[in-house]
Amino acid sequence: MIVEVRRRPAEAHELRLLEDSYKLQGLRQKLVAEVARKGVHNRAVLAALGRVPRHFFVESAFAERIYEDSAFPIANGQTISQPYTVALQTELIEPQPGLKVLEIGTGSGYQAAILCELGLKVYSIERDAELKHQAVELLRRMGYKPEVLLGDGTQGWPKHAPYDAILVTAGSPTVPQALMDQLAVGGKLVIPVGDRNQQEMRVVERTGPSATEFRETVHGLFRFVPLVGVQGWQLR
């Protein structure tokens, strides 16, 4: 696969060709096996992880290292999440083709690509205009067409609610009430909650239509960048 990508840095336009070589495909399959060993078992999720070229979402200098099971920095102080984390969060929403999913924190676009690859209807919110532009352009050139909003993810996207799943890719001090309100009955909200240094992965499932009908489970400790917004962390 070869994709031509035009990026918009702060001062100049740069055109680069991204190629998915046999070597990188092999590294990706090793990564999939590693993620499976760590406990992700959903076959569709693992297959999507194997199909989406993660190196498309970072600068070429990281192309081979990107298939380590690690987070890597991207622009403006953000990160592309560890593949195990991406796969686990995706598995926790129990993805099925056609489900309507809201992603909070588009970032590089990698998580959105995985969700699109699984056949989900994807809505995504990003607060950084440069990241949003780059992610949307790359995703569209790869053939993915999520709807992406520039805004405060902690307030959700009421226009398209309710959602079958909401997936949050940044750490929050609490579970934003706006996101709970926009979850469909039977839907799942996957969100890391804790302090700025460590969060526990929570799954909040809406069990009924009232404001109190929710069930919550916890799925391990993680470390994410802060979720900034009205119902999240404030900028320092």
C-alpha positions as CSV (number, residue, x, y, z in Angstrom):
1,M,0.0,0.0,0.0
2,I,1.3,3.5,-0.9
3,V,-0.4,6.6,0.3
4,E,0.5,10.1,-0.6
5,V,0.0,12.4,2.4
6,R,0.2,16.2,2.5
7,R,0.9,17.5,6.0
8,R,0.5,21.0,7.2
9,P,3.3,21.9,9.7
10,A,3.3,25.4,11.3
11,E,5.4,27.0,8.6
12,A,5.5,24.9,5.4
13,H,3.7,22.2,3.4
14,E,5.5,18.8,3.1
15,L,4.5,16.0,0.8
16,R,5.6,12.5,1.7
17,L,4.9,9.1,0.4
18,L,4.2,6.3,2.9
19,E,4.8,2.8,1.8
20,D,3.8,-0.4,3.7
21,S,6.7,-2.7,2.9
22,Y,6.9,-6.4,3.5
23,K,9.3,-5.8,6.3
24,L,6.9,-3.4,8.1
25,Q,4.0,-5.8,7.5
26,G,6.1,-8.5,9.2
27,L,6.8,-6.3,12.1
28,R,3.1,-5.5,12.4
29,Q,2.2,-9.2,12.6
30,K,4.7,-9.7,15.4
31,L,3.1,-6.8,17.2
32,V,-0.3,-8.4,16.8
33,A,1.0,-11.7,18.3
34,E,2.5,-9.7,21.2
35,V,-0.8,-7.9,21.9
36,A,-2.6,-11.2,21.8
37,R,-0.2,-12.7,24.3
38,K,-0.9,-9.8,26.6
39,G,-4.6,-10.7,26.8
40,V,-6.5,-9.2,23.8
41,H,-8.5,-12.0,22.3
42,N,-11.1,-10.4,20.0
43,R,-10.1,-11.8,16.6
44,A,-11.7,-8.9,14.7
45,V,-9.7,-6.3,16.8
46,L,-6.5,-8.2,16.3
47,A,-7.1,-8.5,12.5
48,A,-7.7,-4.7,12.3
49,L,-4.5,-4.1,14.2
50,G,-2.7,-6.2,11.6
51,R,-4.2,-4.4,8.7
52,V,-3.8,-0.8,9.7
53,P,-0.2,0.5,9.1
54,R,0.7,2.2,12.3
55,H,3.8,3.8,10.8
56,F,1.6,6.0,8.6
57,F,0.7,8.0,11.8
58,V,4.2,9.0,12.8
59,E,7.2,10.7,11.3
60,S,9.3,8.3,9.2
61,A,12.2,8.3,11.7
62,F,9.9,6.1,13.9
63,A,8.8,3.8,11.1
64,E,10.4,0.6,12.5
65,R,10.3,1.4,16.2
66,I,6.6,2.2,15.9
67,Y,5.9,-1.6,15.9
68,E,7.2,-1.9,19.4
69,D,4.3,-2.1,21.9
70,S,4.9,1.4,23.2
71,A,3.4,4.9,23.0
72,F,5.2,7.4,20.9
73,P,5.1,11.2,20.9
74,I,3.3,13.1,18.1
75,A,2.8,16.8,17.6
76,N,1.9,19.4,20.3
77,G,2.7,17.3,23.4
78,Q,0.3,14.4,22.5
79,T,1.1,10.7,21.9
80,I,0.0,7.8,19.8
81,S,-1.2,5.2,22.3
82,Q,0.5,1.9,23.0
83,P,-1.0,-0.7,20.6
84,Y,-2.0,-3.0,23.4
85,T,-4.0,-0.1,24.9
86,V,-5.6,0.7,21.6
87,A,-6.6,-2.9,21.2
88,L,-7.9,-3.3,24.7
89,Q,-10.0,-0.2,24.6
90,T,-11.4,-1.3,21.3
91,E,-12.1,-4.8,22.6
92,L,-13.9,-3.4,25.7
93,I,-16.5,-1.6,23.6
94,E,-17.4,-5.0,22.1
95,P,-17.3,-3.7,18.5
96,Q,-19.7,-4.9,15.9
97,P,-20.1,-3.5,12.3
98,G,-22.5,-0.6,12.1
99,L,-22.3,0.5,15.8
100,K,-22.1,4.2,16.3
101,V,-19.0,5.2,18.3
102,L,-17.8,8.5,19.7
103,E,-14.0,8.8,20.1
104,I,-12.7,11.5,22.4
105,G,-9.3,12.6,21.3
106,T,-8.6,12.0,17.6
107,G,-4.9,12.6,18.0
108,S,-2.9,11.0,15.2
109,G,-6.0,9.3,13.9
110,Y,-4.7,5.8,14.6
111,Q,-7.5,4.7,17.0
112,A,-10.1,6.1,14.6
113,A,-8.6,4.1,11.8
114,I,-8.9,0.9,13.8
115,L,-12.5,1.6,14.6
116,C,-13.3,2.4,10.9
117,E,-11.5,-0.8,9.8
118,L,-13.9,-2.7,12.1
119,G,-16.9,-1.2,10.2
120,L,-18.1,1.1,12.9
121,K,-19.7,4.5,12.3
122,V,-17.1,6.7,13.8
123,Y,-17.5,10.2,15.2
124,S,-14.4,11.8,16.8
125,I,-13.5,15.0,18.6
126,E,-10.1,16.7,18.7
127,R,-9.3,20.0,20.6
128,D,-6.1,20.7,18.6
129,A,-6.8,22.2,15.2
130,E,-3.4,21.1,13.6
131,L,-3.8,17.5,14.8
132,K,-7.4,17.4,13.6
133,H,-6.4,18.7,10.1
134,Q,-3.5,16.2,9.8
135,A,-5.6,13.2,11.1
136,V,-8.5,13.9,8.8
137,E,-6.4,14.3,5.7
138,L,-4.4,11.1,6.4
139,L,-7.5,9.1,7.3
140,R,-9.3,10.2,4.1
141,R,-6.3,9.3,1.9
142,M,-6.3,5.9,3.5
143,G,-10.0,5.5,2.6
144,Y,-11.5,6.1,6.1
145,K,-14.1,8.8,6.6
146,P,-14.9,9.4,10.2
147,E,-16.8,12.6,11.1
148,V,-14.3,14.7,13.1
149,L,-15.2,17.8,15.2
150,L,-12.9,20.5,16.5
151,G,-14.0,21.0,20.1
152,D,-14.0,20.0,23.8
153,G,-14.4,16.3,24.0
154,T,-15.5,16.3,27.6
155,Q,-18.8,17.8,26.4
156,G,-19.3,15.1,23.8
157,W,-21.2,15.6,20.5
158,P,-24.9,15.9,21.4
159,K,-25.9,16.3,17.7
160,H,-25.3,12.6,17.0
161,A,-26.2,11.1,20.4
162,P,-27.0,8.5,21.6
163,Y,-23.9,6.4,21.0
164,D,-23.5,2.7,21.2
165,A,-20.0,3.2,22.6
166,I,-17.8,6.1,23.7
167,L,-14.0,5.6,23.8
168,V,-11.9,8.2,25.5
169,T,-8.2,8.3,24.6
170,A,-7.0,10.6,27.4
171,G,-6.9,10.4,31.2
172,S,-9.8,12.2,33.1
173,P,-10.1,13.1,36.8
174,T,-13.7,11.9,36.7
175,V,-16.2,10.4,34.3
176,P,-17.7,13.4,32.4
177,Q,-21.5,13.6,33.0
178,A,-22.0,14.8,29.4
179,L,-20.5,11.6,28.0
180,M,-22.7,9.4,30.3
181,D,-25.8,11.3,29.2
182,Q,-25.0,10.7,25.5
183,L,-24.6,6.9,25.9
184,A,-27.4,4.7,24.6
185,V,-29.0,2.1,26.8
186,G,-26.8,-0.9,26.6
187,G,-23.9,1.2,25.4
188,K,-20.4,1.3,26.9
189,L,-18.1,4.2,27.8
190,V,-14.5,3.2,28.1
191,I,-12.4,5.9,29.9
192,P,-9.2,6.1,31.9
193,V,-9.9,7.8,35.2
194,G,-7.3,9.0,37.8
195,D,-4.7,11.6,38.5
196,R,-2.3,13.1,35.9
197,N,0.2,10.3,36.4
198,Q,-1.9,7.1,36.4
199,Q,-5.4,6.1,35.6
200,E,-7.6,3.0,35.9
201,M,-9.4,1.9,32.8
202,R,-13.1,2.0,33.5
203,V,-16.0,0.6,31.5
204,V,-19.3,2.4,32.3
205,E,-22.3,0.6,30.9
206,R,-25.7,2.2,30.7
207,T,-28.2,-0.4,31.9
208,G,-31.4,1.8,31.7
209,P,-32.7,5.1,30.6
210,S,-32.5,7.0,33.9
211,A,-29.6,9.1,35.1
212,T,-28.7,6.5,37.7
213,E,-28.8,3.3,35.7
214,F,-25.1,2.6,35.1
215,R,-22.7,-0.3,35.9
216,E,-19.0,0.2,36.2
217,T,-16.0,-2.2,36.0
218,V,-12.2,-1.6,36.1
219,H,-9.7,-3.1,33.8
220,G,-6.1,-2.3,35.0
221,L,-3.9,0.7,35.4
222,F,-2.6,2.9,32.5
223,R,-1.0,6.2,31.8
224,F,-2.5,8.7,29.4
225,V,-2.0,12.3,28.5
226,P,-4.6,14.5,30.4
227,L,-8.1,15.0,29.1
228,V,-8.4,18.8,28.9
229,G,-11.8,20.4,28.9
230,V,-14.7,21.8,30.9
231,Q,-15.4,18.4,32.5
232,G,-11.8,17.2,32.5
233,W,-8.4,18.8,33.5
234,Q,-7.8,22.5,33.1
235,L,-4.8,23.8,31.2
236,R,-1.9,24.7,33.5
